[in-house]
Amino acid sequence: MVEGGLNDIEAGLVESSYGESVDSFDKMALGSNLLRGVYEYGFEAPPALQQRAIPPAIQGEWKWDTSDTCTCRSEAYDQVKGHDIVTVAQSAAGKASASCISALQKIDPNVKACQALILAPDRDVARQMYNIFGNIARFMQTSRPANLFATDARDDMDIRHDAQVVIGEPSQVYDMTCIHELLPEFAQVIFLSATMPNSMLEIAAKLMRDPFYIILGKNEYPLEGIKQSCIVVETEDHKLDILCDLDESSALAHGVIFCNTRAKMEWLEQKLTARGLAVSAMHADMTAIKREAVLVGFRSDASRVLIATQMLARGIDKQQMALVVNLELPAVPRNYIDRTGPGRHSGRKSPVVNLITADEITRILEIENYYNTRIERMH
């Protein structure tokens, strides 16, 4: 998975070559235990990306040959190759969960060997995918994915021999440009990205055979069903009063507050703590171990509120969030959707409150125009 923007696609570099879609998980012929995990995790209906990307991704079936005559790994499979796919969609379109669902459908639980390699753009997204994978697979007889991001030490590379799925960053696995030299000829390759520059197309040409291209424009990510509002305040300090009011009404419990910078995050953490709120904070300069400890504390109610920077918006699993608060609007409109997170696709749609000053109203208009949505004004 690669993140970025749709500039290359919007410039006409690549066009969709596959337009079929399936609007229900029930109609995708998923395994019963996988389907149960999908619904138990909170998903109700697949978003546009998953409607179009999952069905062709799960076509074809690997059949493992357990006979004594099999002498090498490449001979162990009855090579019924699935479709190679390039999917381009903005952040928060459901790419991570699409990867996990597709891989789980193709895995043979009886084969204790690596059957899927999932590469994420950074450690936080890899960790998010690891958690999604574990939750969706809870009713399946699959091994826990091997992760290459568990610690900051070199023992990251100690992969269990029975791991059926490996999740990590390209730099932790191998040089991305040389991975094609290691993959068996019959391997199915799927790219899910927010951008597709020439360099990625060149890699696709090396790794794929006649891939389907599935390109989704920004208008295919509606914020429909999410209650969005903005509260106009006179000064930045008045935002603190609003947050305390939300906390007193319990609306902020299990809420996440987004800031644009670490300095602002630390300022807010200090101010809210001084007012007696149980908060925790997380920023990109923390080690992965410390960030995970913060998330564990938040999930276990050790803190009622989590403060995070934009850099970590994509890496937070927002399934259980009661409220999203933007203390500051994202620097560019396309990052706004990152903060609504995967809960948009699950039915657990957390309301979003934007705290702004009068001079930021024009930026609210930009977000509304970008997503063709409506943000309610409150005073």
ZAFI-848212 format. One record per residue (C-alpha): x, y, z; residue in one letter; residue number from 1. Coordinates in Angstrom, 3 decimals. Layout:
N
+----------+----------+----------+--------+-----+
|       c1 |       c2 |       c3 | residu | num |
+----------+----------+----------+--------+-----+
|        X |        Y |        Z |      a | NUM |
...
+----------+----------+----------+--------+-----+
***
This chain:
379
+----------+----------+----------+--------+-----+
|       c1 |       c2 |       c3 | residu | num |
+----------+----------+----------+--------+-----+
|    0.000 |    0.000 |    0.000 |      m |   1 |
|    1.221 |    3.467 |   -0.881 |      v |   2 |
|   -0.201 |    6.780 |    0.264 |      e |   3 |
|   -0.282 |   10.223 |   -1.325 |      g |   4 |
|   -2.730 |   11.970 |   -3.622 |      g |   5 |
|   -4.628 |   11.396 |   -6.834 |      l |   6 |
|   -2.711 |   13.944 |   -8.896 |      n |   7 |
|   -1.096 |   11.429 |  -11.236 |      d |   8 |
|   -4.365 |    9.610 |  -11.832 |      i |   9 |
|   -6.362 |   12.797 |  -12.276 |      e |  10 |
|   -3.833 |   13.865 |  -14.889 |      a |  11 |
|   -4.918 |   10.863 |  -16.953 |      g |  12 |
|   -1.861 |    8.675 |  -16.390 |      l |  13 |
|   -4.002 |    5.578 |  -15.826 |      v |  14 |
|   -7.663 |    4.792 |  -16.492 |      e |  15 |
|   -9.934 |    2.162 |  -14.938 |      s |  16 |
|  -10.146 |   -1.132 |  -16.796 |      s |  17 |
|  -12.495 |   -2.918 |  -14.402 |      y |  18 |
|  -15.872 |   -1.503 |  -13.381 |      g |  19 |
|  -17.864 |   -4.389 |  -11.914 |      e |  20 |
|  -18.908 |   -4.168 |   -8.273 |      s |  21 |
|  -20.632 |   -6.196 |   -5.545 |      v |  22 |
|  -22.566 |   -4.130 |   -3.025 |      d |  23 |
|  -22.775 |   -6.662 |   -0.171 |      s |  24 |
|  -20.280 |   -8.817 |    1.720 |      f |  25 |
|  -22.879 |  -11.602 |    1.637 |      d |  26 |
|  -22.711 |  -11.657 |   -2.171 |      k |  27 |
|  -18.903 |  -11.903 |   -2.331 |      m |  28 |
|  -18.784 |  -15.648 |   -1.573 |      a |  29 |
|  -16.569 |  -15.099 |    1.469 |      l |  30 |
|  -15.975 |  -18.008 |    3.827 |      g |  31 |
|  -18.545 |  -18.233 |    6.621 |      s |  32 |
|  -16.015 |  -17.682 |    9.420 |      n |  33 |
|  -14.428 |  -14.781 |    7.572 |      l |  34 |
|  -17.833 |  -13.248 |    6.951 |      l |  35 |
|  -18.654 |  -13.594 |   10.630 |      r |  36 |
|  -15.405 |  -11.836 |   11.525 |      g |  37 |
|  -16.143 |   -9.000 |    9.094 |      v |  38 |
|  -19.546 |   -8.372 |   10.672 |      y |  39 |
|  -18.344 |   -8.866 |   14.252 |      e |  40 |
|  -15.633 |   -6.282 |   13.641 |      y |  41 |
|  -18.380 |   -3.788 |   12.864 |      g |  42 |
|  -18.513 |   -3.641 |    9.067 |      f |  43 |
|  -22.011 |   -3.452 |    7.632 |      e |  44 |
|  -21.593 |   -2.805 |    3.905 |      a |  45 |
|  -18.491 |   -2.561 |    1.714 |      p |  46 |
|  -17.515 |    0.952 |    0.580 |      p |  47 |
|  -16.990 |    1.712 |   -3.111 |      a |  48 |
|  -13.373 |    0.531 |   -3.166 |      l |  49 |
|  -14.127 |   -2.820 |   -1.559 |      q |  50 |
|  -17.169 |   -3.386 |   -3.781 |      q |  51 |
|  -14.882 |   -3.244 |   -6.809 |      r |  52 |
|  -11.526 |   -4.530 |   -5.523 |      a |  53 |
|  -12.364 |   -7.542 |   -3.337 |      i |  54 |
|  -14.329 |   -9.680 |   -5.866 |      p |  55 |
|  -11.574 |   -9.877 |   -8.525 |      p |  56 |
|   -8.903 |  -10.172 |   -5.816 |      a |  57 |
|  -10.395 |  -13.335 |   -4.333 |      i |  58 |
|  -11.026 |  -15.152 |   -7.593 |      q |  59 |
|   -8.849 |  -18.212 |   -8.112 |      g |  60 |
|   -7.784 |  -20.696 |   -5.436 |      e |  61 |
|   -4.433 |  -22.099 |   -4.354 |      w |  62 |
|   -4.426 |  -25.850 |   -3.869 |      k |  63 |
|   -1.604 |  -27.227 |   -1.773 |      w |  64 |
|   -0.094 |  -30.526 |   -2.869 |      d |  65 |
|    0.804 |  -32.546 |    0.234 |      t |  66 |
|    2.007 |  -35.604 |   -1.661 |      s |  67 |
|    5.483 |  -36.998 |   -1.115 |      d |  68 |
|    6.359 |  -36.380 |   -4.763 |      t |  69 |
|    6.425 |  -32.600 |   -4.357 |      c |  70 |
|   10.081 |  -31.521 |   -4.282 |      t |  71 |
|    9.980 |  -27.726 |   -4.202 |      c |  72 |
|    7.709 |  -24.890 |   -3.082 |      r |  73 |
|    6.825 |  -23.767 |   -6.603 |      s |  74 |
|    5.559 |  -27.281 |   -7.355 |      e |  75 |
|    3.475 |  -27.350 |   -4.192 |      a |  76 |
|    0.669 |  -25.294 |   -5.670 |      y |  77 |
|   -1.896 |  -26.099 |   -8.296 |      d |  78 |
|   -1.340 |  -22.760 |  -10.001 |      q |  79 |
|   -4.796 |  -21.226 |  -10.244 |      v |  80 |
|   -3.645 |  -17.621 |  -10.254 |      k |  81 |
|   -5.974 |  -14.798 |   -9.231 |      g |  82 |
|   -6.111 |  -11.437 |  -10.979 |      h |  83 |
|   -3.282 |   -8.947 |  -10.551 |      d |  84 |
|   -4.852 |   -5.627 |   -9.562 |      i |  85 |
|   -3.844 |   -1.974 |   -9.287 |      v |  86 |
|   -6.296 |   -0.003 |   -7.136 |      t |  87 |
|   -5.939 |    3.743 |   -6.701 |      v |  88 |
|   -8.065 |    5.495 |   -4.093 |      a |  89 |
|   -7.658 |    8.274 |   -1.575 |      q |  90 |
|   -6.709 |    7.764 |    2.045 |      s |  91 |
|   -9.402 |    6.283 |    4.321 |      a |  92 |
|  -11.158 |    4.603 |    1.376 |      a |  93 |
|  -10.864 |    1.151 |    2.955 |      g |  94 |
|   -7.645 |   -0.103 |    1.361 |      k |  95 |
|   -6.265 |   -1.695 |    4.538 |      a |  96 |
|   -9.371 |   -3.743 |    5.286 |      s |  97 |
|   -9.725 |   -4.684 |    1.599 |      a |  98 |
|   -6.196 |   -6.126 |    1.734 |      s |  99 |
|   -6.936 |   -8.088 |    4.899 |      c | 100 |
|  -10.268 |   -9.506 |    3.714 |      i | 101 |
|   -8.844 |  -10.523 |    0.324 |      s | 102 |
|   -5.807 |  -12.219 |    1.845 |      a | 103 |
|   -7.855 |  -14.093 |    4.436 |      l | 104 |
|  -10.212 |  -15.432 |    1.784 |      q | 105 |
|   -7.287 |  -16.852 |   -0.221 |      k | 106 |
|   -5.374 |  -18.425 |    2.679 |      i | 107 |
|   -5.490 |  -22.183 |    3.212 |      d | 108 |
|   -5.616 |  -22.562 |    7.036 |      p | 109 |
|   -4.237 |  -26.104 |    6.811 |      n | 110 |
|   -0.963 |  -24.934 |    5.293 |      v | 111 |
|    1.454 |  -23.644 |    7.933 |      k | 112 |
|    3.600 |  -21.563 |    5.597 |      a | 113 |
|    3.681 |  -17.979 |    4.367 |      c | 114 |
|    0.910 |  -17.485 |    1.806 |      q | 115 |
|    0.522 |  -13.684 |    1.837 |      a | 116 |
|    2.990 |  -10.809 |    2.097 |      l | 117 |
|    1.406 |   -7.430 |    2.923 |      i | 118 |
|    3.563 |   -4.321 |    2.618 |      l | 119 |
|    2.416 |   -1.058 |    4.226 |      a | 120 |
|    3.772 |    2.469 |    3.613 |      p | 121 |
|    4.864 |    2.976 |    7.223 |      d | 122 |
|    4.967 |    1.276 |   10.590 |      r | 123 |
|    1.740 |    2.788 |   11.913 |      d | 124 |
|   -0.329 |    1.611 |    8.957 |      v | 125 |
|    1.352 |   -1.805 |    9.195 |      a | 126 |
|    0.342 |   -1.990 |   12.849 |      r | 127 |
|   -3.202 |   -0.933 |   11.997 |      q | 128 |
|   -3.414 |   -3.682 |    9.367 |      m | 129 |
|   -2.018 |   -6.204 |   11.847 |      y | 130 |
|   -4.808 |   -5.347 |   14.293 |      n | 131 |
|   -7.521 |   -5.399 |   11.611 |      i | 132 |
|   -6.241 |   -8.742 |   10.378 |      f | 133 |
|   -6.308 |  -10.284 |   13.834 |      g | 134 |
|   -9.823 |   -9.065 |   14.566 |      n | 135 |
|  -11.378 |  -10.117 |   11.266 |      i | 136 |
|   -9.672 |  -13.522 |   11.417 |      a | 137 |
|  -10.758 |  -14.260 |   14.999 |      r | 138 |
|  -13.125 |  -17.076 |   13.944 |      f | 139 |
|  -10.753 |  -18.591 |   11.392 |      m | 140 |
|   -8.133 |  -21.269 |   11.971 |      q | 141 |
|   -5.306 |  -19.051 |   10.762 |      t | 142 |
|   -2.116 |  -18.230 |   12.607 |      s | 143 |
|   -1.552 |  -14.747 |   13.942 |      r | 144 |
|    0.262 |  -12.691 |   11.270 |      p | 145 |
|    3.994 |  -12.348 |   11.657 |      a | 146 |
|    4.805 |   -8.669 |   12.017 |      n | 147 |
|    8.059 |   -6.942 |   11.160 |      l | 148 |
|    7.339 |   -3.855 |   13.244 |      f | 149 |
|    6.937 |   -5.290 |   16.760 |      a | 150 |
|   10.059 |   -3.714 |   18.219 |      t | 151 |
|   12.813 |   -1.300 |   17.311 |      d | 152 |
|   15.436 |   -4.033 |   17.475 |      a | 153 |
|   16.876 |   -6.218 |   14.760 |      r | 154 |
|   14.871 |   -9.214 |   15.960 |      d | 155 |
|   12.015 |   -7.723 |   13.899 |      d | 156 |
|   13.215 |  -10.040 |   11.154 |      m | 157 |
|   12.681 |  -13.214 |   13.195 |      d | 158 |
|    9.588 |  -14.502 |   11.379 |      i | 159 |
|    7.827 |  -17.573 |   12.725 |      r | 160 |
|    8.101 |  -20.498 |   10.362 |      h | 161 |
|    4.371 |  -21.235 |   10.597 |      d | 162 |
|    3.213 |  -17.673 |    9.836 |      a | 163 |
|    0.689 |  -17.704 |    7.015 |      q | 164 |
|    0.796 |  -13.910 |    6.617 |      v | 165 |
|    3.697 |  -11.476 |    6.960 |      v | 166 |
|    3.021 |   -7.753 |    7.417 |      i | 167 |
|    5.670 |   -5.034 |    7.317 |      g | 168 |
|    7.272 |   -2.170 |    5.448 |      e | 169 |
|    9.130 |   -2.738 |    2.155 |      p | 170 |
|   12.407 |   -1.600 |    3.734 |      s | 171 |
|   12.029 |   -4.279 |    6.424 |      q | 172 |
|   11.394 |   -7.037 |    3.906 |      v | 173 |
|   13.477 |   -6.294 |    0.839 |      y | 174 |
|   14.206 |   -3.562 |   -1.672 |      d | 175 |
|   10.820 |   -2.931 |   -3.332 |      m | 176 |
|   12.391 |   -2.762 |   -6.766 |      t | 177 |
|   13.843 |   -6.265 |   -6.328 |      c | 178 |
|   10.925 |   -8.079 |   -4.723 |      i | 179 |
|    9.877 |   -9.401 |   -8.119 |      h | 180 |
|   13.070 |  -11.462 |   -8.189 |      e | 181 |
|   11.961 |  -13.336 |   -5.057 |      l | 182 |
|    8.306 |  -13.959 |   -5.880 |      l | 183 |
|    7.276 |  -17.210 |   -7.522 |      p | 184 |
|    6.046 |  -16.863 |  -11.081 |      e | 185 |
|    2.463 |  -17.674 |  -10.121 |      f | 186 |
|    2.201 |  -15.130 |   -7.263 |      a | 187 |
|   -0.826 |  -12.857 |   -7.348 |      q | 188 |
|    0.161 |   -9.192 |   -6.921 |      v | 189 |
|   -2.168 |   -6.425 |   -5.769 |      i | 190 |
|   -1.278 |   -2.739 |   -5.405 |      f | 191 |
|   -3.569 |   -0.496 |   -3.337 |      l | 192 |
|   -2.361 |    3.069 |   -3.399 |      s | 193 |
|   -3.412 |    6.685 |   -3.210 |      a | 194 |
|   -1.104 |    7.602 |   -6.085 |      t | 195 |
|    0.397 |    5.858 |   -9.084 |      m | 196 |
|    3.443 |    7.715 |  -10.438 |      p | 197 |
|    5.561 |    6.399 |  -13.307 |      n | 198 |
|    7.974 |    4.679 |  -10.929 |      s | 199 |
|    5.153 |    2.579 |   -9.480 |      m | 200 |
|    3.836 |    1.739 |  -12.949 |      l | 201 |
|    7.294 |    0.464 |  -13.867 |      e | 202 |
|    7.315 |   -1.795 |  -10.809 |      i | 203 |
|    3.799 |   -2.981 |  -11.678 |      a | 204 |
|    5.015 |   -3.910 |  -15.158 |      a | 205 |
|    7.716 |   -6.125 |  -13.626 |      k | 206 |
|    5.469 |   -7.775 |  -11.065 |      l | 207 |
|    2.109 |   -8.119 |  -12.845 |      m | 208 |
|    0.484 |   -9.772 |  -15.822 |      r | 209 |
|   -2.350 |   -7.849 |  -17.503 |      d | 210 |
|   -3.573 |   -6.267 |  -14.252 |      p | 211 |
|   -7.009 |   -4.801 |  -13.697 |      f | 212 |
|   -6.883 |   -1.067 |  -12.983 |      y | 213 |
|   -9.505 |    0.187 |  -10.513 |      i | 214 |
|   -9.396 |    3.965 |  -10.153 |      i | 215 |
|  -11.736 |    5.762 |   -7.757 |      l | 216 |
|  -12.074 |    9.543 |   -7.830 |      g | 217 |
|  -12.468 |   11.644 |   -4.705 |      k | 218 |
|  -16.236 |   11.953 |   -5.200 |      n | 219 |
|  -16.531 |    8.215 |   -4.552 |      e | 220 |
|  -15.660 |    8.716 |   -0.865 |      y | 221 |
|  -18.820 |   10.380 |    0.448 |      p | 222 |
|  -18.993 |   11.431 |    4.083 |      l | 223 |
|  -22.682 |   10.590 |    4.022 |      e | 224 |
|  -24.043 |    9.489 |    7.375 |      g | 225 |
|  -21.365 |   11.230 |    9.441 |      i | 226 |
|  -22.604 |   14.102 |   11.573 |      k | 227 |
|  -20.175 |   16.950 |   10.964 |      q | 228 |
|  -20.250 |   20.313 |   12.635 |      s | 229 |
|  -18.042 |   23.297 |   13.270 |      c | 230 |
|  -18.085 |   25.558 |   16.302 |      i | 231 |
|  -16.833 |   29.109 |   15.764 |      v | 232 |
|  -14.930 |   30.556 |   18.738 |      v | 233 |
|  -13.267 |   33.903 |   19.284 |      e | 234 |
|   -9.829 |   32.694 |   20.368 |      t | 235 |
|   -7.775 |   29.517 |   20.633 |      e | 236 |
|   -8.217 |   29.540 |   24.427 |      d | 237 |
|  -11.986 |   29.328 |   23.984 |      h | 238 |
|  -11.447 |   25.966 |   22.298 |      k | 239 |
|  -10.310 |   24.640 |   25.679 |      l | 240 |
|  -13.625 |   25.700 |   27.218 |      d | 241 |
|  -15.523 |   23.813 |   24.494 |      i | 242 |
|  -13.451 |   20.672 |   25.090 |      l | 243 |
|  -14.116 |   20.826 |   28.840 |      c | 244 |
|  -17.842 |   21.241 |   28.182 |      d | 245 |
|  -17.769 |   18.178 |   25.924 |      l | 246 |
|  -15.941 |   16.220 |   28.612 |      d | 247 |
|  -18.441 |   17.194 |   31.322 |      e | 248 |
|  -21.289 |   15.953 |   29.133 |      s | 249 |
|  -19.390 |   12.672 |   28.543 |      s | 250 |
|  -19.465 |   13.348 |   24.792 |      a | 251 |
|  -15.664 |   13.397 |   24.720 |      l | 252 |
|  -15.234 |    9.997 |   26.409 |      a | 253 |
|  -13.337 |    7.722 |   24.013 |      h | 254 |
|  -12.790 |   10.742 |   21.813 |      g | 255 |
|   -9.769 |   11.662 |   19.727 |      v | 256 |
|   -8.538 |   15.233 |   19.294 |      i | 257 |
|   -6.363 |   15.986 |   16.272 |      f | 258 |
|   -3.720 |   18.714 |   16.146 |      c | 259 |
|   -1.451 |   19.626 |   13.259 |      n | 260 |
|    1.846 |   19.785 |   15.151 |      t | 261 |
|    3.581 |   18.142 |   18.077 |      r | 262 |
|    3.973 |   21.519 |   19.792 |      a | 263 |
|    0.220 |   22.134 |   19.673 |      k | 264 |
|   -0.469 |   18.609 |   20.876 |      m | 265 |
|    1.847 |   19.002 |   23.881 |      e | 266 |
|    0.314 |   22.412 |   24.678 |      w | 267 |
|   -3.178 |   20.918 |   24.626 |      l | 268 |
|   -2.148 |   17.914 |   26.726 |      e | 269 |
|   -0.721 |   20.232 |   29.392 |      q | 270 |
|   -3.773 |   22.509 |   29.409 |      k | 271 |
|   -6.344 |   19.694 |   29.595 |      l | 272 |
|   -4.394 |   17.819 |   32.268 |      t | 273 |
|   -4.266 |   21.013 |   34.337 |      a | 274 |
|   -8.062 |   21.160 |   34.086 |      r | 275 |
|   -8.373 |   17.639 |   35.429 |      g | 276 |
|   -9.044 |   15.688 |   32.224 |      l | 277 |
|   -7.567 |   12.201 |   31.856 |      a | 278 |
|   -5.793 |   12.483 |   28.512 |      v | 279 |
|   -2.977 |   10.750 |   26.656 |      s | 280 |
|   -1.009 |   11.999 |   23.666 |      a | 281 |
|    0.727 |   10.391 |   20.716 |      m | 282 |
|    2.978 |   11.830 |   18.015 |      h | 283 |
|    5.135 |   10.522 |   15.197 |      a | 284 |
|    8.441 |   11.119 |   17.026 |      d | 285 |
|    7.563 |    8.470 |   19.626 |      m | 286 |
|    8.921 |    4.984 |   19.176 |      t | 287 |
|    6.473 |    2.381 |   17.957 |      a | 288 |
|    6.549 |    0.705 |   21.370 |      i | 289 |
|    5.584 |    3.924 |   23.165 |      k | 290 |
|    2.818 |    4.676 |   20.684 |      r | 291 |
|    1.402 |    1.189 |   21.155 |      e | 292 |
|    1.489 |    1.638 |   24.941 |      a | 293 |
|   -0.516 |    4.865 |   24.581 |      v | 294 |
|   -3.102 |    3.119 |   22.397 |      l | 295 |
|   -3.397 |    0.208 |   24.828 |      v | 296 |
|   -4.027 |    2.673 |   27.663 |      g | 297 |
|   -6.676 |    4.464 |   25.618 |      f | 298 |
|   -8.465 |    1.234 |   24.710 |      r | 299 |
|   -8.446 |    0.093 |   28.357 |      s | 300 |
|   -9.902 |    3.409 |   29.612 |      d | 301 |
|   -6.710 |    4.455 |   31.386 |      a | 302 |
|   -7.321 |    7.749 |   29.589 |      s | 303 |
|  -10.656 |    9.108 |   28.376 |      r | 304 |
|   -9.250 |   11.201 |   25.549 |      v | 305 |
|   -6.473 |   10.648 |   23.016 |      l | 306 |
|   -4.639 |   13.584 |   21.428 |      i | 307 |
|   -2.782 |   12.856 |   18.192 |      a | 308 |
|   -1.107 |   14.646 |   15.314 |      t | 309 |
|   -2.130 |   14.489 |   11.669 |      q | 310 |
|    0.853 |   12.268 |   10.915 |      m | 311 |
|   -0.774 |    9.441 |   12.884 |      l | 312 |
|   -4.349 |    9.932 |   11.667 |      a | 313 |
|   -4.173 |    6.968 |    9.265 |      r | 314 |
|   -2.582 |    4.665 |   11.829 |      g | 315 |
|   -5.297 |    4.936 |   14.496 |      i | 316 |
|   -8.036 |    2.337 |   14.473 |      d | 317 |
|  -11.118 |    4.457 |   15.062 |      k | 318 |
|  -13.655 |    1.667 |   15.374 |      q | 319 |
|  -14.399 |    2.475 |   19.019 |      q | 320 |
|  -14.166 |    6.280 |   18.909 |      m | 321 |
|  -17.151 |    8.167 |   20.284 |      a | 322 |
|  -16.142 |   11.541 |   18.851 |      l | 323 |
|  -13.538 |   13.121 |   16.585 |      v | 324 |
|  -12.489 |   16.688 |   17.349 |      v | 325 |
|  -10.309 |   18.748 |   15.052 |      n | 326 |
|   -8.676 |   21.335 |   17.278 |      l | 327 |
|   -7.056 |   22.518 |   14.068 |      e | 328 |
|   -8.251 |   21.894 |   10.545 |      l | 329 |
|   -5.888 |   19.764 |    8.442 |      p | 330 |
|   -3.432 |   21.701 |    6.304 |      a | 331 |
|   -5.077 |   20.545 |    3.061 |      v | 332 |
|   -8.669 |   19.364 |    2.455 |      p | 333 |
|   -7.655 |   15.883 |    1.236 |      r | 334 |
|   -6.306 |   15.062 |    4.720 |      n | 335 |
|   -9.687 |   15.718 |    6.343 |      y | 336 |
|  -10.973 |   12.264 |    5.476 |      i | 337 |
|   -8.019 |   10.598 |    7.238 |      d | 338 |
|   -9.421 |   11.826 |   10.522 |      r | 339 |
|  -12.823 |   10.224 |    9.999 |      t | 340 |
|  -11.098 |    6.886 |    9.648 |      g | 341 |
|  -12.293 |    3.342 |    8.978 |      p | 342 |
|  -15.340 |    3.806 |   11.185 |      g | 343 |
|  -16.963 |    5.424 |    8.131 |      r | 344 |
|  -17.236 |    2.012 |    6.528 |      h | 345 |
|  -18.400 |    0.032 |    9.546 |      s | 346 |
|  -21.634 |    1.675 |   10.595 |      g | 347 |
|  -19.895 |    3.020 |   13.702 |      r | 348 |
|  -19.732 |    6.523 |   12.317 |      k | 349 |
|  -18.194 |    8.826 |   14.886 |      s | 350 |
|  -19.412 |   12.439 |   14.728 |      p | 351 |
|  -16.822 |   15.062 |   13.823 |      v | 352 |
|  -16.573 |   18.456 |   15.537 |      v | 353 |
|  -14.310 |   21.124 |   14.040 |      n | 354 |
|  -13.262 |   23.947 |   16.373 |      l | 355 |
|  -12.470 |   27.036 |   14.299 |      i | 356 |
|  -12.012 |   30.775 |   14.541 |      t | 357 |
|  -13.857 |   33.183 |   12.249 |      a | 358 |
|  -10.944 |   33.457 |    9.821 |      d | 359 |
|  -11.068 |   29.673 |    9.202 |      e | 360 |
|  -14.612 |   29.599 |    7.817 |      i | 361 |
|  -13.237 |   29.771 |    4.280 |      t | 362 |
|  -11.286 |   26.582 |    4.955 |      r | 363 |
|  -14.499 |   24.842 |    6.020 |      i | 364 |
|  -15.974 |   25.886 |    2.675 |      l | 365 |
|  -12.970 |   24.371 |    0.893 |      e | 366 |
|  -13.516 |   21.030 |    2.671 |      i | 367 |
|  -17.233 |   21.090 |    1.830 |      e | 368 |
|  -16.491 |   21.744 |   -1.831 |      n | 369 |
|  -13.761 |   19.109 |   -1.982 |      y | 370 |
|  -15.979 |   16.313 |   -0.631 |      y | 371 |
|  -19.328 |   17.650 |   -1.756 |      n | 372 |
|  -20.515 |   17.517 |    1.853 |      t | 373 |
|  -22.178 |   19.773 |    4.402 |      r | 374 |
|  -20.670 |   20.784 |    7.766 |      i | 375 |
|  -23.248 |   22.239 |   10.146 |      e | 376 |
|  -22.434 |   25.631 |   11.693 |      r | 377 |
|  -22.846 |   25.880 |   15.455 |      m | 378 |
|  -22.294 |   28.764 |   17.840 |      h | 379 |
+----------+----------+----------+--------+-----+
***
